[in-house]
């Protein structure tokens, strides 16, 4: 797990080592253990390393024996042991203990075709000196981030946007359509980011960049290729058990200890059951709840699961000041604006676990793979009505996050002009699905290529890496995703419950009664904090913030605050403006500024 960055320059130019060092400095939190730099011809690469496998021999950049290939990589190749055995038979024995070297060696053997053989979470840059090319690759589901920007004299890339800001020749400019997507969808999706010109490498894709800075796209995996299956409960349970067993054995590969985030829900409990079954021992586990709030939490449920499997459990009961003091640092960590309140406690969990561990397991992806969300099973009348009012996605994800009155009165002209951006990622994903898929499969797929990589996994990667912690997400092994997506609807949803097959598998393995508890999700008591005098002070500061004044109608902010104080909504809108004001300072006004983990968020608006 690391941070990577670099660039390929136009013909006749050579990389600037000091610029690479500036990019690496912006990624130091992702890799506190080591740093390496490579310059050859028009290519410069840099990596900051978090050592997890091949502790002594995994320094990067990694070079092939003949010097033709150079690699920087972020993430884990979980099947490196099996691939290395095949490579040895071909006379390509690894030179290090690093799992990342496998990327180098399979590419040397089979070129881009080899990407389909990799199982893991990864983003990498590989310089092929003989071909004069730079290859950028990203894992199938987008677990690991990778951004790039085309400039007049180069194409640059990095694990995080903040590193690319170091190479921009002018002040960064905001994309109006991406900003509107954040406000209405709680994240900006697709290849576009909030900074004009900075884009995402899509999941399941590699870019081949030649010496003339042309980009050729190589798509090596897509969930659209999954074919629905006819399979019964008994066979499906046996297949799920074997698949979980294989995936968890690979994901446990590590030269350092690992722990587990326990939410109290089903997915993390399934991971706990498999880890215990495979003899992982007395793991450290972590869960979070709140003091002084009306919001229910799952601390008791998580503690019961931990006790059932004999884990060393660490429950964190937080007060509101501690939670919301995380806001500036979380905005800095994630690079991209996200209105996922769960970022705040996730940051505290990451810091707590990071004091003892480098690796934690987490249950992200279970809802997408096995149809756990309530939005996947709406009543027929609701689905039909939404389809009529907002056509194009079968009634799925039809409404924006902002109330209509605030969309009209608060958004400035540039934002009102790009209203079509709101649903574009959802509509594009829905329309790409095969005709023979069910409505449920389409809903799963749409989330798998929008909300999952551009929201949920941003939280999992960036907030953990903000404290030098690697998050492992076994439910997003592509074999599990393919299995879950292909299942008949009746094995995913029954009796108004999602993840039905997983529940049947888990029931005999979990504490009695655990599955009878309602799903609560990872909620944050925003309503208990952003009210009264706090809402008034936030509104006052927002009205004088330069970014807010540029993009919003500040004359409507007092009405928004009054509505919030009177309990008539406005919480999402006020919180979103607050996040934008902090982000604007960190990424537009003062790039390179870094908040401490605990700050007064009012000081950063």
Secondary structure, DSSP 8 states (H G I E B T S, - for coil): -EEEEEEEE-TT----HHHHHHHHHTTGGG-BSEEEEEEETTEEEEEEE---SSTTT--SSEE-TTS-EEEEEEEEETTHHHHHHHHHHTT---SSS-TTHHHHHHHHHHGGGGGGG--EEEEEEEEETTTTEEEEEE-TT--S--EEEEETTEEEEESSHHHHTTT-SS---B-HHHHHHHHHHSS--SSB-SBTTEEE--TTEEEEE-TT--EEEEE---GGG-------HHHHHHHHHHHHHHHHHHHT--SS-EEEE--SSHHHHHHHHHHHHTT--S-EEEEEEESS-S----HHHHHHHHHHHT-EEEEEEE-HHHHHTTHHHHHHHHSS----TTHHHHHHHHHHHHTT-SEEE--TTHHHHHT-SGGGS--HHHHHHHHHHSTTSTTSS-S-SS-HHHHHHHB-HHHHTTGGGTTHHHHHHHHHS-TTS-HHHHHHHHHHHTHIIIIIHHIIIIIHHTTT-EEE-GGGSHHHHHHHHHS-GGGT-BTTBSSHHHHHHHHTTS-TTGGGS----S---HHHHSSHHHHHHHHHHHTT-HHHHHHB-GGGHHHHHHHHHTTSS-HHHHHHHHHHHHHHIIIIISTT----SS--GGGG-
